[in-house]
Amino acid sequence: MTPLAQMPLPEGVRSRTLQISTGLKMHLLEAQEPEAGSTPKPLVLLLHGFPELAYSWRHQLVALAQKGFHVVAPDQRGYGRTIGSDDRYEGDWRASGMLHLVDDVLALVQALGYRHVHAVIGHDFGSPVAAWCALTRPDVFKSVVMMSAPFGGPPDAGAASQAHEVVAREVDALHHLSPAREHYQWYYAQPQANMDMWKASQGLHHFLRTYYHVKSADWTPNKPYPLSAWTAEVLANLPHYYVMPLHVSMPEALAPFMPKAEAVQACQWLPDEDLAVYVSEYARRGFQGGLQWYRCATDRDEFIALSKFSGQVITVPSAFVAGASDWGVYQSPGAFERMQVNCRDMRFCQTLAGAGHWVQQEQSQAVNALLLQFLSETL
């Protein structure tokens, strides 16, 4: 990998690495680290998704720390400057299964010298990681905020195998529609996905700019609504960044929607200097470390392993935040509704106007206000 570039961090945020017991040398961004010998501050963990980084929380780190919290945002397994994972397609991809990701977070908590986490907050794929932390270890994770990806609960143990077969059958049925389609998670699980994106024909900068654009509120066609069922015909209503044209790469699927220069200039939530951080990190490392997560998410054995928690619910205080223009809330039909049953102490479910999928970046001040409200109420 190429040398590390200087990262433009907000004042009061530092970058460091920490060896954790699951074998990772984890890179993290941190604000308000307690001084030696002082009383520990309440710990807040911020877990990013795909294709993101700890840097995705740059607007939250200082805002939360200024209210007295020790705020830590790691590059999770396979991402950014965290090393020690097997990023080869033919490598140990099962190490990125959900319960292993929870173990990484637990190991980070231990390495930071804490026994408890005041709140674990996750966005996108970080949202289910946060949810599973709270569900499996409520003794450690005292509250949870899920963002953009609702938590539908563990699979039903009595029908886990059959349920996975239904999911897989409908994913396959997408291939037989006219026009034929492909679900992005199953595309991400394929061996060519990493090189498709890493070496995108339009260049990595333009690919990532388009990817962030089309999933944001800046892309006006984003007008999400609840989907009725997990069937190929219903899933085909999702935009191409979720259900792609068959035999087309993700960069090819999105290329027609690359924003014009004036739209890029007007994008205050992701100016080119911030986008350059993502471009630099993914140019250096590629995407496969993050794509391993999708291989696990679409795997039958992983589905059955998680079904061992069937019937368990999240009992700690919880909340959900998403952008009003975010299809991610509805991409898994019924998950949003099940989340509100499976979280027994749900404090609020809030959607924010003027935000799509990247809610904590697109509407950072509104998100910070909601997070601080939740954190203060659960102290």
C-alpha positions as CSV (number, residue, x, y, z in Angstrom):
1,M,0.0,0.0,0.0
2,T,1.1,3.6,-0.6
3,P,2.3,5.8,2.2
4,L,-0.3,7.4,4.5
5,A,-1.5,10.9,3.5
6,Q,-1.9,13.6,6.0
7,M,-5.6,13.7,7.1
8,P,-7.3,17.1,7.6
9,L,-8.7,16.6,11.1
10,P,-10.8,19.1,13.1
11,E,-9.0,20.9,15.9
12,G,-9.2,18.7,19.0
13,V,-9.3,15.4,17.2
14,R,-6.3,13.1,17.1
15,S,-5.4,10.1,15.1
16,R,-3.8,7.0,16.6
17,T,-3.6,3.3,16.4
18,L,-4.3,0.7,19.2
19,Q,-3.5,-3.0,19.3
20,I,-6.6,-4.9,20.2
21,S,-7.0,-8.5,21.3
22,T,-8.7,-9.7,18.1
23,G,-5.4,-9.2,16.3
24,L,-6.1,-5.8,14.7
25,K,-4.0,-2.8,14.9
26,M,-7.0,-0.5,14.9
27,H,-6.8,3.1,13.7
28,L,-9.1,5.5,15.4
29,L,-10.0,9.2,15.6
30,E,-10.5,10.4,19.1
31,A,-11.7,13.5,20.9
32,Q,-11.5,14.3,24.7
33,E,-9.3,11.5,25.8
34,P,-9.2,11.5,29.6
35,E,-6.0,12.7,31.2
36,A,-4.0,10.1,33.1
37,G,-5.4,9.7,36.7
38,S,-8.6,11.7,36.0
39,T,-12.1,10.4,36.2
40,P,-13.0,8.6,32.9
41,K,-15.5,10.4,30.7
42,P,-18.5,8.5,29.4
43,L,-17.3,6.7,26.3
44,V,-19.2,7.1,22.9
45,L,-18.2,4.9,20.0
46,L,-19.0,5.9,16.4
47,L,-19.1,3.0,13.9
48,H,-18.9,3.8,10.1
49,G,-20.4,1.9,7.2
50,F,-19.4,1.3,3.5
51,P,-17.6,2.8,1.7
52,E,-16.7,5.1,4.6
53,L,-14.1,5.6,7.3
54,A,-13.7,6.9,10.8
55,Y,-13.4,10.3,9.0
56,S,-17.2,10.1,8.2
57,W,-17.8,11.2,11.8
58,R,-15.6,14.3,11.6
59,H,-18.6,16.6,12.3
60,Q,-19.6,14.6,15.4
61,L,-16.3,14.0,17.2
62,V,-15.8,17.5,18.5
63,A,-19.4,18.4,19.0
64,L,-20.0,15.4,21.3
65,A,-16.6,15.8,23.1
66,Q,-17.4,19.4,23.9
67,K,-20.3,18.1,26.0
68,G,-18.0,15.9,28.1
69,F,-17.9,12.6,26.3
70,H,-14.8,10.7,25.3
71,V,-15.6,10.1,21.6
72,V,-13.9,7.4,19.5
73,A,-14.4,6.6,15.9
74,P,-12.4,3.6,14.6
75,D,-11.7,2.5,11.1
76,Q,-13.4,-0.9,11.4
77,R,-12.0,-4.3,10.2
78,G,-10.9,-4.1,6.6
79,Y,-11.1,-0.3,6.3
80,G,-8.8,2.7,6.2
81,R,-5.7,2.5,8.4
82,T,-6.7,-0.4,10.5
83,I,-4.5,-3.4,9.7
84,G,-4.4,-7.1,10.6
85,S,-7.4,-8.3,8.7
86,D,-7.3,-10.7,5.7
87,D,-8.4,-8.5,2.7
88,R,-7.8,-11.2,0.1
89,Y,-10.9,-12.4,-1.7
90,E,-9.7,-16.0,-1.1
91,G,-8.7,-15.2,2.4
92,D,-10.4,-15.5,5.8
93,W,-13.5,-13.5,4.9
94,R,-15.6,-15.2,7.6
95,A,-13.6,-13.2,10.1
96,S,-15.8,-10.3,9.0
97,G,-19.0,-12.0,10.2
98,M,-21.3,-9.9,12.5
99,L,-20.4,-11.6,15.8
100,H,-16.7,-11.2,15.0
101,L,-17.3,-7.5,14.3
102,V,-18.9,-7.2,17.7
103,D,-15.8,-8.9,19.2
104,D,-13.7,-6.2,17.5
105,V,-15.7,-3.5,19.2
106,L,-15.5,-5.3,22.6
107,A,-11.8,-5.6,22.2
108,L,-11.5,-1.9,21.4
109,V,-13.4,-1.0,24.5
110,Q,-11.1,-3.2,26.6
111,A,-8.0,-1.6,24.9
112,L,-9.3,1.8,25.7
113,G,-9.5,0.8,29.4
114,Y,-13.3,0.9,29.8
115,R,-15.8,-1.7,31.0
116,H,-18.9,0.1,29.7
117,V,-19.8,2.2,26.7
118,H,-22.3,5.0,27.3
119,A,-23.5,4.8,23.7
120,V,-22.6,2.9,20.6
121,I,-23.7,4.7,17.4
122,G,-23.6,3.1,14.0
123,H,-24.3,4.3,10.5
124,D,-25.0,2.2,7.4
125,F,-23.3,-1.2,7.9
126,G,-22.1,0.2,11.2
127,S,-25.7,0.4,12.3
128,P,-26.3,-3.4,12.6
129,V,-22.9,-3.8,14.2
130,A,-24.0,-1.3,16.9
131,A,-27.4,-3.1,17.2
132,W,-25.8,-6.5,17.6
133,C,-23.4,-5.0,20.2
134,A,-26.4,-3.8,22.2
135,L,-28.4,-7.0,21.7
136,T,-25.7,-9.4,22.7
137,R,-23.8,-7.4,25.4
138,P,-26.2,-5.0,27.1
139,D,-24.0,-5.2,30.1
140,V,-21.3,-3.3,28.2
141,F,-23.2,-1.2,25.7
142,K,-25.6,0.9,27.7
143,S,-27.4,2.5,24.8
144,V,-27.5,2.4,21.0
145,V,-28.3,4.7,18.1
146,M,-28.8,3.2,14.7
147,M,-28.5,5.4,11.6
148,S,-29.8,4.9,8.1
149,A,-30.0,1.1,8.4
150,P,-32.9,-0.2,10.6
151,F,-32.3,-3.3,12.7
152,G,-34.9,-5.9,11.8
153,G,-33.8,-8.3,14.6
154,P,-32.3,-11.8,14.6
155,P,-33.5,-14.3,12.1
156,D,-36.2,-16.7,13.2
157,A,-34.4,-19.9,14.4
158,G,-37.3,-22.1,13.4
159,A,-37.2,-21.0,9.8
160,A,-33.7,-19.5,9.2
161,S,-32.7,-21.9,6.5
162,Q,-35.9,-21.6,4.6
163,A,-35.9,-17.8,5.0
164,H,-32.5,-17.6,3.5
165,E,-33.6,-19.8,0.6
166,V,-36.5,-17.4,0.0
167,V,-34.2,-14.4,0.0
168,A,-31.7,-16.2,-2.4
169,R,-34.6,-17.2,-4.7
170,E,-35.9,-13.7,-5.1
171,V,-32.3,-12.4,-5.6
172,D,-31.9,-14.9,-8.4
173,A,-35.4,-14.0,-9.8
174,L,-34.1,-10.4,-10.3
175,H,-31.9,-11.9,-13.1
176,H,-34.9,-13.0,-15.0
177,L,-36.8,-9.8,-15.0
178,S,-37.0,-7.6,-18.0
179,P,-34.8,-5.7,-17.9
180,A,-32.6,-8.1,-15.8
181,R,-31.4,-6.7,-12.5
182,E,-28.9,-7.7,-9.7
183,H,-28.9,-7.0,-6.0
184,Y,-25.9,-4.9,-5.0
185,Q,-25.1,-7.0,-1.9
186,W,-24.7,-10.1,-4.0
187,Y,-22.7,-8.2,-6.5
188,Y,-20.5,-6.9,-3.7
189,A,-19.9,-10.6,-2.7
190,Q,-18.4,-11.4,-6.1
191,P,-14.7,-11.5,-6.8
192,Q,-14.7,-8.8,-9.4
193,A,-16.4,-6.1,-7.4
194,N,-13.3,-4.9,-5.7
195,M,-11.4,-4.3,-8.9
196,D,-14.5,-2.9,-10.6
197,M,-14.6,-0.1,-8.1
198,W,-10.9,0.3,-7.3
199,K,-10.0,0.7,-10.9
200,A,-13.2,2.2,-12.2
201,S,-12.9,3.4,-15.8
202,Q,-14.1,6.9,-14.8
203,G,-11.4,7.0,-12.1
204,L,-11.8,6.5,-8.4
205,H,-12.5,10.2,-7.6
206,H,-15.4,10.4,-10.1
207,F,-16.8,7.0,-9.0
208,L,-16.8,7.9,-5.3
209,R,-18.2,11.4,-6.0
210,T,-21.1,9.8,-8.0
211,Y,-21.7,7.1,-5.4
212,Y,-22.0,9.7,-2.6
213,H,-24.1,12.0,-4.8
214,V,-26.7,9.5,-5.9
215,K,-27.3,8.3,-2.3
216,S,-27.7,11.8,-1.0
217,A,-30.6,14.3,-0.9
218,D,-28.7,16.1,-3.7
219,W,-30.0,13.5,-6.1
220,T,-33.6,14.6,-6.6
221,P,-34.9,11.2,-7.8
222,N,-34.5,9.9,-4.3
223,K,-38.1,9.7,-3.1
224,P,-38.2,6.6,-0.9
225,Y,-41.3,4.8,0.4
226,P,-41.9,1.5,2.2
227,L,-41.7,-1.6,0.1
228,S,-44.4,-4.3,0.5
229,A,-42.4,-7.5,0.3
230,W,-39.0,-9.1,-0.5
231,T,-39.9,-10.2,-4.0
232,A,-38.0,-9.5,-7.2
233,E,-40.8,-7.4,-8.7
234,V,-40.9,-5.2,-5.6
235,L,-37.1,-4.9,-5.1
236,A,-36.9,-3.8,-8.7
237,N,-38.4,-0.5,-7.6
238,L,-35.1,0.3,-5.8
239,P,-32.7,2.7,-7.6
240,H,-29.7,1.3,-9.5
241,Y,-27.3,1.8,-6.6
242,Y,-29.3,-0.9,-4.8
243,V,-30.7,-3.1,-7.6
244,M,-28.3,-2.7,-10.5
245,P,-28.7,-3.7,-14.2
246,L,-27.4,-7.2,-14.6
247,H,-23.9,-7.7,-16.0
248,V,-23.0,-4.1,-15.2
249,S,-20.5,-3.0,-12.6
250,M,-21.4,-0.5,-9.9
251,P,-19.2,2.2,-11.5
252,E,-20.9,1.5,-14.9
253,A,-24.4,1.6,-13.3
254,L,-23.7,5.0,-11.7
255,A,-21.7,6.6,-14.4
256,P,-24.8,8.2,-16.1
257,F,-25.6,10.1,-12.9
258,M,-22.2,11.7,-12.3
259,P,-23.0,15.2,-11.0
260,K,-22.2,18.3,-13.0
261,A,-19.4,20.7,-12.0
262,E,-21.9,23.2,-10.5
263,A,-23.5,20.4,-8.4
264,V,-20.1,19.5,-7.0
265,Q,-19.3,23.1,-6.3
266,A,-22.6,23.5,-4.4
267,C,-22.1,20.3,-2.3
268,Q,-21.1,21.8,1.0
269,W,-21.4,18.6,3.0
270,L,-18.7,16.8,0.9
271,P,-16.3,19.4,-0.6
272,D,-13.5,18.0,-2.7
273,E,-11.0,18.3,0.1
274,D,-13.1,15.9,2.2
275,L,-13.8,13.6,-0.7
276,A,-10.0,13.5,-1.2
277,V,-9.6,11.7,2.1
278,Y,-11.8,8.8,1.0
279,V,-10.2,8.7,-2.5
280,S,-6.7,8.6,-0.9
281,E,-7.6,5.8,1.5
282,Y,-9.4,3.6,-1.0
283,A,-6.8,4.2,-3.6
284,R,-4.2,2.9,-1.2
285,R,-6.1,-0.1,0.1
286,G,-9.0,-1.0,-2.2
287,F,-12.5,-2.1,-1.2
288,Q,-12.1,-5.8,-0.5
289,G,-11.7,-5.5,3.3
290,G,-15.2,-3.9,3.4
291,L,-16.6,-6.2,0.8
292,Q,-15.9,-9.2,3.0
293,W,-18.7,-7.9,5.3
294,Y,-21.2,-8.3,2.4
295,R,-20.0,-11.9,1.7
296,C,-20.9,-12.7,5.3
297,A,-24.2,-10.8,5.1
298,T,-25.3,-12.9,2.1
299,D,-24.0,-16.2,3.4
300,R,-26.4,-18.9,4.5
301,D,-24.2,-20.1,7.4
302,E,-23.9,-16.6,8.8
303,F,-27.7,-16.2,8.6
304,I,-28.2,-19.5,10.6
305,A,-25.5,-18.5,13.1
306,L,-27.3,-15.2,13.9
307,S,-30.6,-17.1,14.2
308,K,-29.3,-18.6,17.5
309,F,-30.3,-15.2,19.0
310,S,-33.8,-15.6,17.7
311,G,-36.4,-13.9,19.9
312,Q,-33.9,-11.7,21.7
313,V,-34.5,-8.0,21.7
314,I,-32.6,-4.8,22.4
315,T,-33.4,-3.7,25.9
316,V,-31.1,-0.7,26.4
317,P,-32.3,2.8,25.4
318,S,-32.2,3.1,21.6
319,A,-32.9,5.6,18.8
320,F,-32.9,5.7,15.0
321,V,-31.9,8.6,12.7
322,A,-32.0,8.7,9.0
323,G,-32.4,11.1,6.1
324,A,-35.8,11.6,4.6
325,S,-34.4,11.0,1.2
326,D,-32.7,7.7,2.2
327,W,-33.8,4.5,0.4
328,G,-31.7,2.6,3.0
329,V,-34.5,2.9,5.5
330,Y,-36.7,0.7,3.3
331,Q,-34.3,-1.4,1.2
332,S,-35.1,-4.4,3.5
333,P,-38.9,-4.5,3.5
334,G,-40.4,-4.6,7.0
335,A,-37.1,-4.0,8.8
336,F,-38.1,-0.4,9.9
337,E,-41.3,-1.7,11.4
338,R,-39.7,-4.7,13.1
339,M,-37.0,-2.5,14.6
340,Q,-39.6,-0.6,16.6
341,V,-40.8,-3.8,18.1
342,N,-37.4,-5.3,18.7
343,C,-36.1,-2.2,20.5
344,R,-38.0,-2.2,23.8
345,D,-36.9,1.2,24.9
346,M,-36.9,3.2,21.6
347,R,-36.6,6.9,22.5
348,F,-37.2,8.2,19.0
349,C,-37.2,7.4,15.2
350,Q,-36.3,10.6,13.4
351,T,-36.0,11.3,9.7
352,L,-34.3,14.6,8.7
353,A,-35.3,16.7,5.7
354,G,-32.4,17.6,3.4
355,A,-30.5,14.4,4.0
356,G,-30.2,11.2,2.1
357,H,-28.1,8.2,3.2
358,W,-25.1,10.1,4.5
359,V,-27.2,11.8,7.2
360,Q,-24.5,12.6,9.7
361,Q,-22.5,14.4,7.0
362,E,-25.4,16.0,5.1
363,Q,-27.2,17.4,8.1
364,S,-24.4,17.3,10.7
365,Q,-25.9,20.0,13.0
366,A,-29.3,18.4,13.2
367,V,-27.8,15.0,13.8
368,N,-25.5,16.4,16.6
369,A,-28.5,18.0,18.3
370,L,-30.4,14.6,18.3
371,L,-27.4,12.7,19.5
372,L,-26.7,15.1,22.3
373,Q,-30.4,15.0,23.3
374,F,-30.2,11.2,23.4
375,L,-26.8,11.1,25.2
376,S,-28.0,13.5,27.9
377,E,-31.2,11.7,28.5
378,T,-29.5,8.4,29.0
379,L,-26.7,9.6,31.3
